[in-house]
Amino acid sequence: MPKKMMFCVPCLFGVESLVAQELGDMGLSDIRAENGRVLFSGGWESMVRANLNSRFGERVLLLLGTFPARSFEELFQGVKAIPWEDFLGKEDVFPVTGSCLSSQLHSVPDCQSIVKKAVVERLKAKYKLSWFPETGPLHRIRFRILKDQVSVMMDTSGEGLHKRGYRAVSNGAPLKETLAASLLKLSRLRSDGHLIDPFCGSGTLLVEAALMAFHIAPGVGRSFTAETWREISPKLWAEERERARSLEQRDTEFRAEGFDIDPAAVELSLANAKKAGVEKAITASVRDIRDFAQEDVYGCVVCNPPYGERLLDLRQAEELYQVMGKVFQPRRGWSFGIITPDGDFESLFGRKADKRRKLYNGMIQCQYYQFFKGEGTSHGPAGKAAR
């Protein structure tokens, strides 16, 4: 088993820089951002740390090989050349999933079969076996063929990293936890700040903000596929979990406030906050956006309002944006971040954003509009006024 391996963290398009920064903050090395993923190198401890602590990445994959392939034979030989015996035991389960895009090889089912066959042939020769029972630990193999370039990986996470464990139930069209965390990071929410989400839904932004403010590792309370792998000591997982918990800082002044017109959504937000263990920092109540008021000297508003493609018809969405433009007033110490796919949002809102960023909410291309310049001032977005 090599002491230093290459790992890959797939992520939502538009947040690669955030993933690269957080991996660097974890002390990981050889970090390289690409479109839709970030690479890093290290041993098993690096993989464990990334799984437990990544807020913005979608999963952690062990990158086993890359090579060009324009034919099934090239794909077969490239996969077979990988030293699978270093990672797969005689009884391990190894299903294959993958994707093909802009490549000569475009049939995913055919490529799955070729990859599986190549792995089996390699293991047959190494283990001197003609059949594998696949009754042991799960080692899911993933491949990506992009512009005839093949990446072969093994999934260490299992369920996506957005599955933090606190949101068993959601409502409407919730933000993915990883995207919610990304929006908060882009808004530069302070650990002693005041977050407000006037469309809180199931409370994802509220909970992610509290986890971030308290430096609580998002994956510390869940399990991962690689925990069942024989080659990784349970002690390593225990040590990294203990390390993550030692970095928590729960004694800040941070608070998060959510509103929604649906009483059931408010109850769900509070229930999810309790499940995540951050209920002391979060409040939620029933309130219409028309009654929004900037009652504090500072505030960081981050929200995912309902829109035409999601929960409201187009006319309702346009009326909602106009109301938001009236109640979200430029003021020193206040910032507003709004994610929406509506290209006319700024004209309906009534102001040009100080900054905008293209992001994806699921398969929907959106813009994240940020407003952080107060009346007669120019300062960066923050949960508190700049000091």
Order of alpha helices (4+ residues) and beta strands (2+ residues): beta-alpha-beta-beta-alpha-beta-alpha-beta-alpha-beta-beta-alpha-beta-alpha-alpha-beta-alpha-beta-beta-alpha-beta-alpha-beta-beta
